[in-house]
Amino acid sequence: MEIIDHTIINLIIFVLAIYVGYHVVWNVTPALHTPLMAVTNAISAIIIVGAMLAAALTEGGLGKTMGVLAVALAAVNVFGGFLVTRRMLEMFRKKTKAAPAAASSKQEAR
C-alpha cells in the first residue's frame, strides 16, 4: 500500500503548475508579449500532434473522446494565439497620414 496515491500527487503538480503559470503570465511586460505568443503557438502545435497520436493509439471510447477534445482545444489556442499576435503587431505599425484627406474635405465644404 502506498502512502500517497498517484492521483493526489498529480493533482498537487497540476495546482502548482496553475499557480506558477498564472504568476509567470501576468508579470510579462507588453514588449515581450509577441515573442512569447509565438513560442506558445509552437508549443500548442506540438500538443496537437501529441493529442492526435494519443487519440489514434487509444482503444477506449473515453480516451478517443479526450484526445479529440485535446486536439480541438489546442487548435483553438493556436488560432487564437495567431490572432492576438497579429493584433499586437498591428499596434506597432506606423499610422498612415489621413490628415491631407481630411483637409481637402474641409476645403470642399467651404
Protein Blocks (a to p, Z undefined) as FASTA:
>chain_A
ZZbdfklmmmmmmmmmmmmmmmmmmmpcfklmmmmmmmmmmmmmmmmmmmmmmmmmpmbf
klmmmmmmmmmmmmmmmmmmmmmmmmmmmmmpccddfklmmmmmmmmmZZ
